[in-house]
């Protein structure tokens, strides 16, 4: 997956609560993808703004796949 594809999915599926490439300081209840020294980091931020379930990837494409899946799961949970 490319950045452009991820952005299209976010727009089409109206996904929310994300921080794409560290465009702002992370906030409560959001999914984050960012570039780190060793590759790509994807993680969730809980209601207390603590980082949870961080996974590191060598591939940006793999990181974007995880990022989108987490956003989709967040959307499903928020609609319950």
PDB file of N, CA, C and O in Angstrom:
ATOM      1  N   UNK A   1       0.844  -1.175   0.000  1.00  0.00           N
ATOM      2  CA  UNK A   1       0.000   0.000   0.000  1.00  0.00           C
ATOM      3  C   UNK A   1       0.889   1.237   0.000  1.00  0.00           C
ATOM      4  O   UNK A   1       1.943   1.261   0.635  1.00  0.00           O
ATOM      5  N   UNK A   2       0.450   2.257  -0.718  1.00  0.00           N
ATOM      6  CA  UNK A   2       1.184   3.515  -0.768  1.00  0.00           C
ATOM      7  C   UNK A   2       0.489   4.557   0.103  1.00  0.00           C
ATOM      8  O   UNK A   2      -0.641   4.356   0.551  1.00  0.00           O
ATOM      9  N   UNK A   3       1.172   5.660   0.334  1.00  0.00           N
ATOM     10  CA  UNK A   3       0.567   6.762   1.100  1.00  0.00           C
ATOM     11  C   UNK A   3      -0.699   7.259   0.413  1.00  0.00           C
ATOM     12  O   UNK A   3      -1.715   7.513   1.060  1.00  0.00           O
ATOM     13  N   UNK A   4      -0.619   7.392  -0.910  1.00  0.00           N
ATOM     14  CA  UNK A   4      -1.759   7.889  -1.666  1.00  0.00           C
ATOM     15  C   UNK A   4      -2.958   6.955  -1.538  1.00  0.00           C
ATOM     16  O   UNK A   4      -4.090   7.413  -1.384  1.00  0.00           O
ATOM     17  N   UNK A   5      -2.712   5.657  -1.600  1.00  0.00           N
ATOM     18  CA  UNK A   5      -3.791   4.678  -1.440  1.00  0.00           C
ATOM     19  C   UNK A   5      -4.399   4.771  -0.043  1.00  0.00           C
ATOM     20  O   UNK A   5      -5.619   4.717   0.116  1.00  0.00           O
ATOM     21  N   UNK A   6      -3.550   4.909   0.957  1.00  0.00           N
ATOM     22  CA  UNK A   6      -4.038   5.026   2.336  1.00  0.00           C
ATOM     23  C   UNK A   6      -4.908   6.269   2.492  1.00  0.00           C
ATOM     24  O   UNK A   6      -5.961   6.212   3.127  1.00  0.00           O
ATOM     25  N   UNK A   7      -4.479   7.381   1.923  1.00  0.00           N
ATOM     26  CA  UNK A   7      -5.264   8.614   2.008  1.00  0.00           C
ATOM     27  C   UNK A   7      -6.612   8.476   1.315  1.00  0.00           C
ATOM     28  O   UNK A   7      -7.617   8.999   1.798  1.00  0.00           O
ATOM     29  N   UNK A   8      -6.640   7.783   0.199  1.00  0.00           N
ATOM     30  CA  UNK A   8      -7.905   7.553  -0.508  1.00  0.00           C
ATOM     31  C   UNK A   8      -8.856   6.705   0.341  1.00  0.00           C
ATOM     32  O   UNK A   8     -10.053   6.985   0.409  1.00  0.00           O
ATOM     33  N   UNK A   9      -8.322   5.680   0.980  1.00  0.00           N
ATOM     34  CA  UNK A   9      -9.136   4.822   1.844  1.00  0.00           C
ATOM     35  C   UNK A   9      -9.683   5.624   3.021  1.00  0.00           C
ATOM     36  O   UNK A   9     -10.860   5.509   3.360  1.00  0.00           O
ATOM     37  N   UNK A  10      -8.837   6.430   3.639  1.00  0.00           N
ATOM     38  CA  UNK A  10      -9.260   7.256   4.773  1.00  0.00           C
ATOM     39  C   UNK A  10     -10.409   8.168   4.364  1.00  0.00           C
ATOM     40  O   UNK A  10     -11.396   8.296   5.088  1.00  0.00           O
ATOM     41  N   UNK A  11     -10.279   8.787   3.223  1.00  0.00           N
ATOM     42  CA  UNK A  11     -11.318   9.705   2.746  1.00  0.00           C
ATOM     43  C   UNK A  11     -12.590   8.948   2.368  1.00  0.00           C
ATOM     44  O   UNK A  11     -13.685   9.333   2.776  1.00  0.00           O
ATOM     45  N   UNK A  12     -12.449   7.885   1.598  1.00  0.00           N
ATOM     46  CA  UNK A  12     -13.604   7.121   1.114  1.00  0.00           C
ATOM     47  C   UNK A  12     -14.392   6.497   2.261  1.00  0.00           C
ATOM     48  O   UNK A  12     -15.623   6.533   2.263  1.00  0.00           O
ATOM     49  N   UNK A  13     -13.688   5.928   3.232  1.00  0.00           N
ATOM     50  CA  UNK A  13     -14.341   5.239   4.342  1.00  0.00           C
ATOM     51  C   UNK A  13     -14.621   6.152   5.537  1.00  0.00           C
ATOM     52  O   UNK A  13     -15.153   5.714   6.557  1.00  0.00           O
ATOM     53  N   UNK A  14     -14.254   7.425   5.393  1.00  0.00           N
ATOM     54  CA  UNK A  14     -14.474   8.431   6.442  1.00  0.00           C
ATOM     55  C   UNK A  14     -13.882   7.984   7.778  1.00  0.00           C
ATOM     56  O   UNK A  14     -14.540   8.028   8.817  1.00  0.00           O
ATOM     57  N   UNK A  15     -12.627   7.556   7.722  1.00  0.00           N
ATOM     58  CA  UNK A  15     -11.926   7.112   8.922  1.00  0.00           C
ATOM     59  C   UNK A  15     -11.444   8.335   9.698  1.00  0.00           C
ATOM     60  O   UNK A  15     -11.088   9.358   9.113  1.00  0.00           O
ATOM     61  N   UNK A  16     -11.440   8.213  11.010  1.00  0.00           N
ATOM     62  CA  UNK A  16     -11.087   9.341  11.878  1.00  0.00           C
ATOM     63  C   UNK A  16     -10.099   8.894  12.945  1.00  0.00           C
ATOM     64  O   UNK A  16      -9.721   7.725  13.018  1.00  0.00           O
ATOM     65  N   UNK A  17      -9.693   9.844  13.763  1.00  0.00           N
ATOM     66  CA  UNK A  17      -8.822   9.589  14.918  1.00  0.00           C
ATOM     67  C   UNK A  17      -7.466   9.029  14.516  1.00  0.00           C
ATOM     68  O   UNK A  17      -7.066   7.964  14.985  1.00  0.00           O
ATOM     69  N   UNK A  18      -6.771   9.737  13.662  1.00  0.00           N
ATOM     70  CA  UNK A  18      -5.462   9.273  13.224  1.00  0.00           C
ATOM     71  C   UNK A  18      -4.449  10.401  13.217  1.00  0.00           C
ATOM     72  O   UNK A  18      -4.789  11.584  13.195  1.00  0.00           O
ATOM     73  N   UNK A  19      -3.204   9.992  13.236  1.00  0.00           N
ATOM     74  CA  UNK A  19      -2.062  10.899  13.165  1.00  0.00           C
ATOM     75  C   UNK A  19      -1.153  10.324  12.094  1.00  0.00           C
ATOM     76  O   UNK A  19      -0.459   9.332  12.318  1.00  0.00           O
ATOM     77  N   UNK A  20      -1.163  10.945  10.951  1.00  0.00           N
ATOM     78  CA  UNK A  20      -0.441  10.453   9.786  1.00  0.00           C
ATOM     79  C   UNK A  20       0.945  11.074   9.724  1.00  0.00           C
ATOM     80  O   UNK A  20       1.086  12.268   9.458  1.00  0.00           O
ATOM     81  N   UNK A  21       1.957  10.271   9.969  1.00  0.00           N
ATOM     82  CA  UNK A  21       3.360  10.683   9.886  1.00  0.00           C
ATOM     83  C   UNK A  21       3.710  11.807  10.860  1.00  0.00           C
ATOM     84  O   UNK A  21       4.504  12.694  10.547  1.00  0.00           O
ATOM     85  N   UNK A  22       3.107  11.752  12.040  1.00  0.00           N
ATOM     86  CA  UNK A  22       3.454  12.710  13.079  1.00  0.00           C
ATOM     87  C   UNK A  22       3.100  14.138  12.742  1.00  0.00           C
ATOM     88  O   UNK A  22       3.845  15.056  13.083  1.00  0.00           O
ATOM     89  N   UNK A  23       1.954  14.348  12.066  1.00  0.00           N
ATOM     90  CA  UNK A  23       1.589  15.712  11.684  1.00  0.00           C
ATOM     91  C   UNK A  23       1.162  16.563  12.877  1.00  0.00           C
ATOM     92  O   UNK A  23       0.980  17.774  12.747  1.00  0.00           O
ATOM     93  N   UNK A  24       1.001  15.925  14.046  1.00  0.00           N
ATOM     94  CA  UNK A  24       0.740  16.640  15.295  1.00  0.00           C
ATOM     95  C   UNK A  24       1.143  15.717  16.447  1.00  0.00           C
ATOM     96  O   UNK A  24       1.354  14.521  16.248  1.00  0.00           O
ATOM     97  N   UNK A  25       1.248  16.277  17.644  1.00  0.00           N
ATOM     98  CA  UNK A  25       1.546  15.450  18.820  1.00  0.00           C
ATOM     99  C   UNK A  25       0.390  14.485  19.012  1.00  0.00           C
ATOM    100  O   UNK A  25      -0.772  14.855  18.840  1.00  0.00           O
ATOM    101  N   UNK A  26       0.711  13.231  19.373  1.00  0.00           N
ATOM    102  CA  UNK A  26      -0.392  12.272  19.481  1.00  0.00           C
ATOM    103  C   UNK A  26      -1.387  12.697  20.555  1.00  0.00           C
ATOM    104  O   UNK A  26      -1.046  13.343  21.546  1.00  0.00           O
ATOM    105  N   UNK A  27      -2.639  12.301  20.308  1.00  0.00           N
ATOM    106  CA  UNK A  27      -3.754  12.644  21.188  1.00  0.00           C
ATOM    107  C   UNK A  27      -4.410  11.364  21.680  1.00  0.00           C
ATOM    108  O   UNK A  27      -4.134  10.274  21.177  1.00  0.00           O
ATOM    109  N   UNK A  28      -5.260  11.509  22.644  1.00  0.00           N
ATOM    110  CA  UNK A  28      -5.981  10.357  23.181  1.00  0.00           C
ATOM    111  C   UNK A  28      -6.823   9.695  22.099  1.00  0.00           C
ATOM    112  O   UNK A  28      -7.417  10.365  21.254  1.00  0.00           O
ATOM    113  N   UNK A  29      -6.862   8.373  22.141  1.00  0.00           N
ATOM    114  CA  UNK A  29      -7.737   7.573  21.286  1.00  0.00           C
ATOM    115  C   UNK A  29      -7.494   7.747  19.789  1.00  0.00           C
ATOM    116  O   UNK A  29      -8.435   7.899  19.011  1.00  0.00           O
ATOM    117  N   UNK A  30      -6.244   7.724  19.404  1.00  0.00           N
ATOM    118  CA  UNK A  30      -5.966   7.781  17.975  1.00  0.00           C
ATOM    119  C   UNK A  30      -4.946   6.736  17.576  1.00  0.00           C
ATOM    120  O   UNK A  30      -4.242   6.169  18.413  1.00  0.00           O
ATOM    121  N   UNK A  31      -4.883   6.493  16.266  1.00  0.00           N
ATOM    122  CA  UNK A  31      -3.933   5.559  15.684  1.00  0.00           C
ATOM    123  C   UNK A  31      -2.851   6.394  15.005  1.00  0.00           C
ATOM    124  O   UNK A  31      -3.145   7.380  14.329  1.00  0.00           O
ATOM    125  N   UNK A  32      -1.602   5.987  15.191  1.00  0.00           N
ATOM    126  CA  UNK A  32      -0.475   6.774  14.700  1.00  0.00           C
ATOM    127  C   UNK A  32       0.423   5.919  13.811  1.00  0.00           C
ATOM    128  O   UNK A  32       0.677   4.750  14.098  1.00  0.00           O
ATOM    129  N   UNK A  33       0.893   6.524  12.733  1.00  0.00           N
ATOM    130  CA  UNK A  33       1.969   5.937  11.936  1.00  0.00           C
ATOM    131  C   UNK A  33       3.043   7.007  11.821  1.00  0.00           C
ATOM    132  O   UNK A  33       2.751   8.177  11.570  1.00  0.00           O
ATOM    133  N   UNK A  34       4.296   6.587  12.010  1.00  0.00           N
ATOM    134  CA  UNK A  34       5.388   7.561  11.891  1.00  0.00           C
ATOM    135  C   UNK A  34       6.670   6.857  11.496  1.00  0.00           C
ATOM    136  O   UNK A  34       6.848   5.660  11.723  1.00  0.00           O
ATOM    137  N   UNK A  35       7.547   7.628  10.906  1.00  0.00           N
ATOM    138  CA  UNK A  35       8.862   7.143  10.509  1.00  0.00           C
ATOM    139  C   UNK A  35       9.765   7.198  11.722  1.00  0.00           C
ATOM    140  O   UNK A  35       9.819   8.210  12.421  1.00  0.00           O
ATOM    141  N   UNK A  36      10.472   6.109  11.972  1.00  0.00           N
ATOM    142  CA  UNK A  36      11.455   6.055  13.050  1.00  0.00           C
ATOM    143  C   UNK A  36      12.788   5.630  12.449  1.00  0.00           C
ATOM    144  O   UNK A  36      12.862   5.231  11.287  1.00  0.00           O
ATOM    145  N   UNK A  37      13.816   5.721  13.241  1.00  0.00           N
ATOM    146  CA  UNK A  37      15.165   5.416  12.753  1.00  0.00           C
ATOM    147  C   UNK A  37      15.266   4.028  12.127  1.00  0.00           C
ATOM    148  O   UNK A  37      15.956   3.844  11.124  1.00  0.00           O
ATOM    149  N   UNK A  38      14.584   3.060  12.713  1.00  0.00           N
ATOM    150  CA  UNK A  38      14.698   1.669  12.255  1.00  0.00           C
ATOM    151  C   UNK A  38      13.635   1.262  11.236  1.00  0.00           C
ATOM    152  O   UNK A  38      13.646   0.127  10.760  1.00  0.00           O
ATOM    153  N   UNK A  39      12.717   2.167  10.894  1.00  0.00           N
ATOM    154  CA  UNK A  39      11.672   1.827   9.924  1.00  0.00           C
ATOM    155  C   UNK A  39      10.410   2.636  10.159  1.00  0.00           C
ATOM    156  O   UNK A  39      10.436   3.867  10.132  1.00  0.00           O
ATOM    157  N   UNK A  40       9.300   1.935  10.390  1.00  0.00           N
ATOM    158  CA  UNK A  40       7.991   2.562  10.555  1.00  0.00           C
ATOM    159  C   UNK A  40       7.335   2.046  11.830  1.00  0.00           C
ATOM    160  O   UNK A  40       7.362   0.847  12.109  1.00  0.00           O
ATOM    161  N   UNK A  41       6.758   2.941  12.585  1.00  0.00           N
ATOM    162  CA  UNK A  41       6.079   2.591  13.822  1.00  0.00           C
ATOM    163  C   UNK A  41       4.584   2.841  13.661  1.00  0.00           C
ATOM    164  O   UNK A  41       4.166   3.889  13.170  1.00  0.00           O
ATOM    165  N   UNK A  42       3.791   1.868  14.080  1.00  0.00           N
ATOM    166  CA  UNK A  42       2.332   2.018  14.117  1.00  0.00           C
ATOM    167  C   UNK A  42       1.901   1.695  15.536  1.00  0.00           C
ATOM    168  O   UNK A  42       2.284   0.663  16.088  1.00  0.00           O
ATOM    169  N   UNK A  43       1.110   2.571  16.123  1.00  0.00           N
ATOM    170  CA  UNK A  43       0.638   2.318  17.477  1.00  0.00           C
ATOM    171  C   UNK A  43      -0.691   3.013  17.724  1.00  0.00           C
ATOM    172  O   UNK A  43      -1.127   3.869  16.954  1.00  0.00           O
ATOM    173  N   UNK A  44      -1.311   2.620  18.813  1.00  0.00           N
ATOM    174  CA  UNK A  44      -2.568   3.201  19.261  1.00  0.00           C
ATOM    175  C   UNK A  44      -2.283   3.994  20.530  1.00  0.00           C
ATOM    176  O   UNK A  44      -1.421   3.627  21.328  1.00  0.00           O
ATOM    177  N   UNK A  45      -3.008   5.069  20.699  1.00  0.00           N
ATOM    178  CA  UNK A  45      -2.897   5.890  21.904  1.00  0.00           C
ATOM    179  C   UNK A  45      -4.192   5.714  22.690  1.00  0.00           C
ATOM    180  O   UNK A  45      -5.280   5.888  22.142  1.00  0.00           O
ATOM    181  N   UNK A  46      -4.078   5.370  23.968  1.00  0.00           N
ATOM    182  CA  UNK A  46      -5.282   5.141  24.764  1.00  0.00           C
ATOM    183  C   UNK A  46      -5.859   6.456  25.291  1.00  0.00           C
ATOM    184  O   UNK A  46      -5.363   7.537  24.976  1.00  0.00           O
ATOM    185  N   UNK A  47      -6.915   6.342  26.099  1.00  0.00           N
ATOM    186  CA  UNK A  47      -7.605   7.532  26.607  1.00  0.00           C
ATOM    187  C   UNK A  47      -6.743   8.374  27.541  1.00  0.00           C
ATOM    188  O   UNK A  47      -7.047   9.544  27.777  1.00  0.00           O
ATOM    189  N   UNK A  48      -5.674   7.792  28.073  1.00  0.00           N
ATOM    190  CA  UNK A  48      -4.751   8.542  28.943  1.00  0.00           C
ATOM    191  C   UNK A  48      -3.524   9.033  28.179  1.00  0.00           C
ATOM    192  O   UNK A  48      -2.555   9.502  28.775  1.00  0.00           O
ATOM    193  N   UNK A  49      -3.580   8.920  26.877  1.00  0.00           N
ATOM    194  CA  UNK A  49      -2.514   9.334  25.965  1.00  0.00           C
ATOM    195  C   UNK A  49      -1.248   8.508  26.112  1.00  0.00           C
ATOM    196  O   UNK A  49      -0.144   8.989  25.855  1.00  0.00           O
ATOM    197  N   UNK A  50      -1.418   7.259  26.529  1.00  0.00           N
ATOM    198  CA  UNK A  50      -0.292   6.332  26.611  1.00  0.00           C
ATOM    199  C   UNK A  50      -0.221   5.521  25.321  1.00  0.00           C
ATOM    200  O   UNK A  50      -1.244   5.136  24.754  1.00  0.00           O
ATOM    201  N   UNK A  51       0.995   5.272  24.874  1.00  0.00           N
ATOM    202  CA  UNK A  51       1.203   4.469  23.667  1.00  0.00           C
ATOM    203  C   UNK A  51       0.995   3.000  24.019  1.00  0.00           C
ATOM    204  O   UNK A  51       1.586   2.482  24.966  1.00  0.00           O
ATOM    205  N   UNK A  52       0.136   2.335  23.229  1.00  0.00           N
ATOM    206  CA  UNK A  52      -0.093   0.906  23.426  1.00  0.00           C
ATOM    207  C   UNK A  52      -0.001   0.187  22.082  1.00  0.00           C
ATOM    208  O   UNK A  52      -0.197   0.784  21.023  1.00  0.00           O
ATOM    209  N   UNK A  53       0.293  -1.059  22.149  1.00  0.00           N
ATOM    210  CA  UNK A  53       0.345  -1.969  20.996  1.00  0.00           C
ATOM    211  C   UNK A  53       1.174  -1.437  19.822  1.00  0.00           C
ATOM    212  O   UNK A  53       0.726  -1.450  18.675  1.00  0.00           O
ATOM    213  N   UNK A  54       2.380  -0.973  20.126  1.00  0.00           N
ATOM    214  CA  UNK A  54       3.268  -0.483  19.067  1.00  0.00           C
ATOM    215  C   UNK A  54       3.903  -1.653  18.325  1.00  0.00           C
ATOM    216  O   UNK A  54       4.360  -2.623  18.929  1.00  0.00           O
ATOM    217  N   UNK A  55       3.919  -1.534  17.003  1.00  0.00           N
ATOM    218  CA  UNK A  55       4.573  -2.523  16.156  1.00  0.00           C
ATOM    219  C   UNK A  55       5.513  -1.771  15.215  1.00  0.00           C
ATOM    220  O   UNK A  55       5.148  -0.737  14.655  1.00  0.00           O
ATOM    221  N   UNK A  56       6.725  -2.301  15.049  1.00  0.00           N
ATOM    222  CA  UNK A  56       7.703  -1.709  14.139  1.00  0.00           C
ATOM    223  C   UNK A  56       7.770  -2.519  12.858  1.00  0.00           C
ATOM    224  O   UNK A  56       7.739  -3.749  12.886  1.00  0.00           O
ATOM    225  N   UNK A  57       7.862  -1.823  11.735  1.00  0.00           N
ATOM    226  CA  UNK A  57       7.915  -2.454  10.420  1.00  0.00           C
ATOM    227  C   UNK A  57       9.128  -1.957   9.641  1.00  0.00           C
ATOM    228  O   UNK A  57       9.549  -0.809   9.782  1.00  0.00           O
ATOM    229  N   UNK A  58       9.675  -2.836   8.823  1.00  0.00           N
ATOM    230  CA  UNK A  58      10.743  -2.445   7.900  1.00  0.00           C
ATOM    231  C   UNK A  58      10.154  -1.783   6.663  1.00  0.00           C
ATOM    232  O   UNK A  58      10.791  -0.937   6.035  1.00  0.00           O
ATOM    233  N   UNK A  59       8.942  -2.174   6.322  1.00  0.00           N
ATOM    234  CA  UNK A  59       8.278  -1.733   5.101  1.00  0.00           C
ATOM    235  C   UNK A  59       7.184  -0.707   5.398  1.00  0.00           C
ATOM    236  O   UNK A  59       6.334  -0.929   6.261  1.00  0.00           O
ATOM    237  N   UNK A  60       7.210   0.399   4.692  1.00  0.00           N
ATOM    238  CA  UNK A  60       6.152   1.397   4.846  1.00  0.00           C
ATOM    239  C   UNK A  60       4.806   0.815   4.407  1.00  0.00           C
ATOM    240  O   UNK A  60       3.777   1.109   5.014  1.00  0.00           O
ATOM    241  N   UNK A  61       4.810   0.011   3.379  1.00  0.00           N
ATOM    242  CA  UNK A  61       3.584  -0.602   2.888  1.00  0.00           C
ATOM    243  C   UNK A  61       2.928  -1.471   3.953  1.00  0.00           C
ATOM    244  O   UNK A  61       1.718  -1.389   4.164  1.00  0.00           O
ATOM    245  N   UNK A  62       3.721  -2.303   4.626  1.00  0.00           N
ATOM    246  CA  UNK A  62       3.191  -3.149   5.700  1.00  0.00           C
ATOM    247  C   UNK A  62       2.659  -2.304   6.857  1.00  0.00           C
ATOM    248  O   UNK A  62       1.625  -2.620   7.445  1.00  0.00           O
ATOM    249  N   UNK A  63       3.373  -1.235   7.173  1.00  0.00           N
ATOM    250  CA  UNK A  63       2.938  -0.346   8.254  1.00  0.00           C
ATOM    251  C   UNK A  63       1.613   0.321   7.900  1.00  0.00           C
ATOM    252  O   UNK A  63       0.737   0.452   8.755  1.00  0.00           O
ATOM    253  N   UNK A  64       1.462   0.737   6.660  1.00  0.00           N
ATOM    254  CA  UNK A  64       0.215   1.366   6.222  1.00  0.00           C
ATOM    255  C   UNK A  64      -0.952   0.387   6.274  1.00  0.00           C
ATOM    256  O   UNK A  64      -2.069   0.770   6.622  1.00  0.00           O
ATOM    257  N   UNK A  65      -0.701  -0.867   5.933  1.00  0.00           N
ATOM    258  CA  UNK A  65      -1.753  -1.890   6.016  1.00  0.00           C
ATOM    259  C   UNK A  65      -2.256  -2.010   7.454  1.00  0.00           C
ATOM    260  O   UNK A  65      -3.463  -2.022   7.694  1.00  0.00           O
ATOM    261  N   UNK A  66      -1.337  -2.096   8.399  1.00  0.00           N
ATOM    262  CA  UNK A  66      -1.702  -2.188   9.814  1.00  0.00           C
ATOM    263  C   UNK A  66      -2.437  -0.923  10.257  1.00  0.00           C
ATOM    264  O   UNK A  66      -3.455  -1.002  10.945  1.00  0.00           O
ATOM    265  N   UNK A  67      -1.931   0.219   9.870  1.00  0.00           N
ATOM    266  CA  UNK A  67      -2.526   1.512  10.211  1.00  0.00           C
ATOM    267  C   UNK A  67      -3.987   1.573   9.763  1.00  0.00           C
ATOM    268  O   UNK A  67      -4.859   1.950  10.546  1.00  0.00           O
ATOM    269  N   UNK A  68      -4.254   1.211   8.530  1.00  0.00           N
ATOM    270  CA  UNK A  68      -5.614   1.244   7.995  1.00  0.00           C
ATOM    271  C   UNK A  68      -6.505   0.233   8.711  1.00  0.00           C
ATOM    272  O   UNK A  68      -7.656   0.538   9.021  1.00  0.00           O
ATOM    273  N   UNK A  69      -5.994  -0.952   8.975  1.00  0.00           N
ATOM    274  CA  UNK A  69      -6.790  -1.961   9.688  1.00  0.00           C
ATOM    275  C   UNK A  69      -7.166  -1.479  11.092  1.00  0.00           C
ATOM    276  O   UNK A  69      -8.284  -1.713  11.551  1.00  0.00           O
ATOM    277  N   UNK A  70      -6.248  -0.818  11.760  1.00  0.00           N
ATOM    278  CA  UNK A  70      -6.547  -0.279  13.089  1.00  0.00           C
ATOM    279  C   UNK A  70      -7.601   0.828  13.016  1.00  0.00           C
ATOM    280  O   UNK A  70      -8.484   0.911  13.869  1.00  0.00           O
ATOM    281  N   UNK A  71      -7.499   1.675  11.990  1.00  0.00           N
ATOM    282  CA  UNK A  71      -8.498   2.733  11.823  1.00  0.00           C
ATOM    283  C   UNK A  71      -9.874   2.143  11.541  1.00  0.00           C
ATOM    284  O   UNK A  71     -10.877   2.629  12.063  1.00  0.00           O
ATOM    285  N   UNK A  72      -9.925   1.109  10.728  1.00  0.00           N
ATOM    286  CA  UNK A  72     -11.206   0.451  10.441  1.00  0.00           C
ATOM    287  C   UNK A  72     -11.798  -0.155  11.712  1.00  0.00           C
ATOM    288  O   UNK A  72     -13.000  -0.045  11.954  1.00  0.00           O
ATOM    289  N   UNK A  73     -10.969  -0.783  12.508  1.00  0.00           N
ATOM    290  CA  UNK A  73     -11.442  -1.374  13.766  1.00  0.00           C
ATOM    291  C   UNK A  73     -11.957  -0.280  14.705  1.00  0.00           C
ATOM    292  O   UNK A  73     -12.981  -0.455  15.364  1.00  0.00           O
ATOM    293  N   UNK A  74     -11.251   0.833  14.760  1.00  0.00           N
ATOM    294  CA  UNK A  74     -11.686   1.954  15.592  1.00  0.00           C
ATOM    295  C   UNK A  74     -13.052   2.459  15.144  1.00  0.00           C
ATOM    296  O   UNK A  74     -13.910   2.763  15.973  1.00  0.00           O
ATOM    297  N   UNK A  75     -13.248   2.548  13.849  1.00  0.00           N
ATOM    298  CA  UNK A  75     -14.538   3.011  13.326  1.00  0.00           C
ATOM    299  C   UNK A  75     -15.659   2.063  13.719  1.00  0.00           C
ATOM    300  O   UNK A  75     -16.731   2.503  14.135  1.00  0.00           O
ATOM    301  N   UNK A  76     -15.420   0.771  13.589  1.00  0.00           N
ATOM    302  CA  UNK A  76     -16.429  -0.227  13.966  1.00  0.00           C
ATOM    303  C   UNK A  76     -16.784  -0.094  15.438  1.00  0.00           C
ATOM    304  O   UNK A  76     -17.960  -0.090  15.802  1.00  0.00           O
ATOM    305  N   UNK A  77     -15.764   0.015  16.284  1.00  0.00           N
ATOM    306  CA  UNK A  77     -16.012   0.143  17.723  1.00  0.00           C
ATOM    307  C   UNK A  77     -16.768   1.413  18.076  1.00  0.00           C
ATOM    308  O   UNK A  77     -17.626   1.403  18.959  1.00  0.00           O
ATOM    309  N   UNK A  78     -16.458   2.493  17.398  1.00  0.00           N
ATOM    310  CA  UNK A  78     -17.123   3.768  17.703  1.00  0.00           C
ATOM    311  C   UNK A  78     -18.580   3.777  17.257  1.00  0.00           C
ATOM    312  O   UNK A  78     -19.381   4.566  17.757  1.00  0.00           O
ATOM    313  N   UNK A  79     -18.922   2.901  16.318  1.00  0.00           N
ATOM    314  CA  UNK A  79     -20.297   2.837  15.829  1.00  0.00           C
ATOM    315  C   UNK A  79     -21.179   1.909  16.660  1.00  0.00           C
ATOM    316  O   UNK A  79     -22.390   1.848  16.448  1.00  0.00           O
ATOM    317  N   UNK A  80     -20.573   1.185  17.606  1.00  0.00           N
ATOM    318  CA  UNK A  80     -21.371   0.277  18.453  1.00  0.00           C
ATOM    319  C   UNK A  80     -22.112   1.030  19.532  1.00  0.00           C
ATOM    320  O   UNK A  80     -22.827   0.422  20.329  1.00  0.00           O
TER     321      UNK A  80
END
